[in-house]
Each structure stands twice: as C-alpha cells, then as structure tokens.
Amino acid sequence: MVLWHQEVCVSLLLLEQLGLWSGHGCAMILVMTDTGSTSLARAIAVLTVLGSAEATEGDGIGVVQIARLIGREKTQVSRTLKTLAEAGFVIRDPETLHYRLGWRVFSLAASAADQQLLSLTPHVLRQLVARVRECAHLSVLEGCQVLTLMSESPGWSIQAVSWTGRPVPLHCTSAGRALLFDHTDSEVMVLLEGADFGAGGPNAPRDIDQVLDRLRSARRRGYVVVDEEFEAGHVAVAAPVRDFRGRVVAALNISAPKFRVCRSLSAAAREIKTAADYLSHALISEPGQDVSIPTLASTHGERRTS
C-alpha cells in the first residue's frame, strides 16, 4: 500500500503540473473560489481526497465519507463520481462500493513524465558534456534495439555519424545494458533471441550467458561500463533513468574513443550515474526546481578529457 500511495502522490503532483488542479506536493491544498466553476472544483476536491493516504492505504472510500471530507452534499458528490468514472478517472468497486483513483490519472501522469524527460534532458546533457568533454546521449528501448533520442557533443567534436535516431544493438552497448536493469533473465533471453552475437567489437558478449553475467555486475554497481564491446577502440558508460514509478524509462550514456578516456573512465561512470539519478529525481520534482547536476568532489583532480 505504501508504493501505491507514493505513486498516487506523484501522479497528483504531475497532474498539478498539467494544470488540472492546484496544490503542493502530496499534501494537496485545494483552491476553490466563489467565482470558479463549482463542478470543476468539486471534481478536483474528489480526486484530491481519493489521492490521500486515507483512501490509498485501504480499498478506497465510499461516497458518504467523500462527501463528508470535502464538505459537499452526497447527491452532488455522487453525480461527480459518476462523471469521473465514465471518464476513467475513478473506479468503483462493485462489492464494497468504494471508490479509488482510476488508471486514467496514472496515464496522464506518465505522459507528463515523458514531457518532463524530454524537457529536462538537453540541460542535463549539456552539463555532462561540459564536465566530461565527451559526447552524451539519451536513449530508450525500441523493441529489441536501442534508439538514441538526443545527443550533445563538445564544441570541438566532429562526428562522422549522428547517433540520434540510429538504432544500435542491446547486447553490446552501454545504454542497452542500462535499459535492461529491470528485466528478468527470461525477459532478456526473449529480447535477445535473434541477436547477432558475432557482431560488435572484440570484447562483445558472444552468448546470452555472457550478457546476463555482465548485466548482473552492472546492476550491482548501478551503472554500465563497456570496453570495446560495440566496436574496437570505443568505450562507453551508462546509467538508467527512472520514472515516477521507479521503472527504467531511458538511459544516459557517454561514449568516446578509448585512447581519450581510458584513464578517466571510472570518473565518467560516476558522473553518468549521478546525472541519471538526478534526472530521475527531477522528473518528480515541482516545476522551477534546480536541475543542476551535483558536483562530484571525488572526480576533482582526475584527468579531464579534451
């Protein structure tokens, strides 16, 4: 029930960002005025109550209790609940007759999180590039491949190939491995059923067992390091980005020629882990909060690539 309550709180916060109601964090402060829409204000009040701990820690609450909590007549609340149920915003248990938030709320919250991700990522990528001075990317899982959505490069860098929109394999890339952090062994096997284990660099995994072993090691560290797995002379680090439910939705990664970053790869890995964790946190933060990546004191004095 605790996880459900956390998801509801974050969902309501994201709906607040969409402008569907006004409040602050999980302790929603309802804003209702005499000049506002009474029906809309009542619907907002109902949704706010259904997102409270009292509703989410049990099996929902009944119409009488909802009416009491928001200070409205039962008949008015019943009509509002009927409208919200028809739109998918609330669900009524046929046995207990209790109400709880519907999946439409979480669907909107997920959409808001996607928009937040695309909005916040360019700033985070620019910070990564400024600190590591190598190319940084945001990638997602697309079927059984990795698709790069955004890339940022240092001003001095000249790339022969743009990674944006270009699918790459799951099994031999840092982003691919980070995107598999939440997958079970069976799910990974299904995704990689048609993988070409003969492709990739000299250190690429050559069978599913090697993939799973490296994935387990990466999970324990919290980030991925690949050394000449994708192609010879190429290294990369990656870490997963999680949404408001804690699910992996994307991966941040840094890639570079091995000769430039070999000695500072561990520092780059810590940078990417910090950036991915901070981006995950920023996805559920209120608008206007600082999204600067915290400084890593442990990287001071290490080689800065150029």
Order of alpha helices (4+ residues) and beta strands (2+ residues): alpha-alpha-alpha-alpha-alpha-beta-beta-alpha-beta-beta-beta-alpha-alpha-alpha-beta-beta-beta-alpha-alpha
